[in-house]
Amino acid sequence: MDLLALLIFIIPCYVANAAPVILGGGQPMDLGAKFTDGRRILGDAKTIRGFVGGVAAGTLAGGLLALYVPLPFFESAWAQFLSGFVLSLGALAGDALGSFIKRRMGIEPGKPFPLDQLGFIVVGLLFAYLVVPSIYSPEMVIFIVVLSYVLHIIANAAANRFGLKSVPW
């Protein structure tokens, strides 16, 4: 798979992960509930509107790419669209999983944690593997994970600088 196709493939995951910064807010996904350890399940930063908005934005990006930039390794535009949806859903599920783990470890919301940069991409790729396993290779996964780690750090620093996030991580 060439580099451009790989970047186009992963765009829905990036869009889904970034969208809650703009589209989020409101009711927390855990509805304020606490886990058996007495800590919040996810915390206030993971909201229903952010999750749904992120999945919708990533899916929309995937749909537009399927229409206007069809990738040759998908058998149809529908398969590419479905890949965009599962990448988006996986990205937000991975982000929520990272928050769940942070809460269990006693790490406060807004504090840095490696899963913040990696959870969304790893779970997004796992979800998409269910739809298009034939395109995966170890090199492809390593490249996407490393690229995503670097881009995530840069994007968060920029979002902080422009006042979209209160912390640069």
C-alpha positions as CSV (number, residue, x, y, z in Angstrom):
1,M,0.0,0.0,0.0
2,D,1.4,3.4,-0.9
3,L,1.9,6.2,1.6
4,L,-0.9,8.4,0.2
5,A,-3.4,5.6,0.3
6,L,-2.4,4.8,3.9
7,L,-2.9,8.4,4.9
8,I,-6.3,8.6,3.2
9,F,-7.4,5.3,4.8
10,I,-6.6,6.6,8.4
11,I,-8.2,10.1,8.0
12,P,-11.6,9.1,9.5
13,C,-9.8,8.0,12.6
14,Y,-8.0,11.3,13.0
15,V,-11.2,13.3,12.3
16,A,-13.2,11.3,14.8
17,N,-10.5,11.8,17.5
18,A,-10.3,15.5,16.9
19,A,-13.9,16.4,16.5
20,P,-15.0,16.1,20.2
21,V,-12.7,19.1,21.0
22,I,-15.1,21.2,18.9
23,L,-18.4,19.2,19.0
24,G,-18.2,17.8,22.6
25,G,-19.6,19.1,25.8
26,G,-22.8,18.4,27.7
27,Q,-23.8,15.2,29.4
28,P,-20.9,12.9,30.4
29,M,-21.0,9.4,28.9
30,D,-20.8,7.8,32.3
31,L,-23.7,10.0,33.5
32,G,-21.7,10.8,36.6
33,A,-21.6,7.1,37.7
34,K,-18.7,5.7,39.7
35,F,-16.9,2.3,39.2
36,T,-16.5,-0.2,42.0
37,D,-13.3,1.6,43.1
38,G,-15.3,4.7,43.9
39,R,-13.8,6.7,41.0
40,R,-15.8,8.0,38.0
41,I,-16.0,5.5,35.2
42,L,-14.8,8.0,32.5
43,G,-15.1,11.5,33.9
44,D,-16.6,14.7,32.7
45,A,-14.4,15.1,29.6
46,K,-15.9,12.1,27.8
47,T,-19.4,13.3,26.7
48,I,-22.2,11.7,24.8
49,R,-22.2,14.7,22.3
50,G,-18.5,14.4,21.8
51,F,-18.6,10.6,21.2
52,V,-21.6,10.8,18.8
53,G,-20.2,13.9,17.1
54,G,-16.8,12.4,16.7
55,V,-18.1,9.2,15.2
56,A,-20.4,11.2,12.9
57,A,-17.6,13.5,11.8
58,G,-15.2,10.6,11.1
59,T,-17.9,8.7,9.3
60,L,-18.7,11.7,7.2
61,A,-15.0,12.1,6.3
62,G,-14.9,8.4,5.4
63,G,-18.0,8.7,3.2
64,L,-16.6,11.8,1.4
65,L,-13.3,10.0,0.8
66,A,-15.2,7.0,-0.5
67,L,-17.0,9.2,-3.0
68,Y,-14.2,11.4,-4.1
69,V,-11.0,9.5,-3.3
70,P,-11.8,5.8,-3.8
71,L,-9.0,3.6,-2.5
72,P,-8.1,0.6,-4.8
73,F,-7.9,-2.0,-2.0
74,F,-11.6,-1.6,-1.2
75,E,-14.0,-3.7,-3.3
76,S,-16.6,-0.9,-3.3
77,A,-17.3,2.6,-2.0
78,W,-19.6,1.0,0.6
79,A,-16.7,-1.0,2.0
80,Q,-14.6,2.1,2.2
81,F,-17.4,4.0,3.9
82,L,-17.9,1.1,6.4
83,S,-14.2,1.2,7.1
84,G,-14.5,5.0,7.9
85,F,-17.3,4.3,10.3
86,V,-15.5,1.5,12.2
87,L,-12.3,3.5,12.3
88,S,-14.2,6.4,13.8
89,L,-16.1,4.2,16.3
90,G,-12.9,2.5,17.3
91,A,-11.1,5.8,17.7
92,L,-13.7,7.1,20.2
93,A,-14.0,3.7,21.9
94,G,-10.2,3.6,22.3
95,D,-10.2,7.2,23.7
96,A,-12.9,6.2,26.2
97,L,-11.0,3.0,27.1
98,G,-7.9,5.2,27.8
99,S,-9.9,7.4,30.1
100,F,-11.3,4.3,31.9
101,I,-7.8,3.0,32.5
102,K,-6.6,6.4,33.6
103,R,-9.4,6.6,36.2
104,R,-8.5,3.1,37.5
105,M,-4.9,4.1,37.9
106,G,-5.9,7.3,39.8
107,I,-4.7,9.7,37.1
108,E,-6.8,12.8,37.1
109,P,-8.5,14.1,33.9
110,G,-6.3,16.4,31.9
111,K,-3.0,14.8,33.1
112,P,-0.8,13.3,30.5
113,F,-0.8,9.5,29.9
114,P,0.6,7.5,26.9
115,L,-2.8,6.0,26.1
116,D,-4.0,9.5,25.3
117,Q,-1.8,9.4,22.1
118,L,-2.1,5.7,21.3
119,G,-5.5,4.3,22.5
120,F,-7.6,5.9,19.8
121,I,-5.4,4.7,16.9
122,V,-4.8,1.2,18.2
123,V,-8.5,0.5,18.9
124,G,-9.5,2.2,15.6
125,L,-7.2,-0.1,13.7
126,L,-8.4,-3.1,15.6
127,F,-12.0,-2.3,14.7
128,A,-11.2,-1.6,11.0
129,Y,-9.3,-5.0,10.9
130,L,-12.7,-6.6,11.2
131,V,-13.8,-5.0,7.9
132,V,-10.6,-5.0,5.8
133,P,-8.0,-7.5,7.3
134,S,-6.4,-8.0,3.9
135,I,-4.7,-4.5,3.9
136,Y,-2.9,-4.9,7.2
137,S,0.8,-5.6,7.5
138,P,3.1,-5.2,10.5
139,E,4.9,-2.3,8.7
140,M,1.6,-0.5,8.0
141,V,0.5,-0.8,11.6
142,I,3.9,0.4,13.0
143,F,3.9,3.3,10.5
144,I,0.4,4.4,11.4
145,V,1.0,4.1,15.2
146,V,4.3,6.1,15.1
147,L,2.8,8.7,12.8
148,S,-0.3,9.0,14.9
149,Y,1.7,9.4,18.1
150,V,3.7,12.3,16.6
151,L,0.7,14.0,15.0
152,H,-1.3,13.7,18.1
153,I,1.3,15.5,20.1
154,I,1.5,18.3,17.5
155,A,-2.3,18.6,17.1
156,N,-2.8,18.8,20.9
157,A,-0.1,21.5,21.3
158,A,-1.7,23.5,18.5
159,A,-5.3,23.1,20.0
160,N,-3.9,24.3,23.3
161,R,-2.2,27.3,21.7
162,F,-5.5,28.3,19.9
163,G,-7.5,27.9,23.1
164,L,-9.4,24.8,22.0
165,K,-7.8,22.6,24.8
166,S,-6.8,23.7,28.3
167,V,-3.7,21.4,28.3
168,P,-1.2,20.7,25.5
169,W,-1.5,16.9,25.7
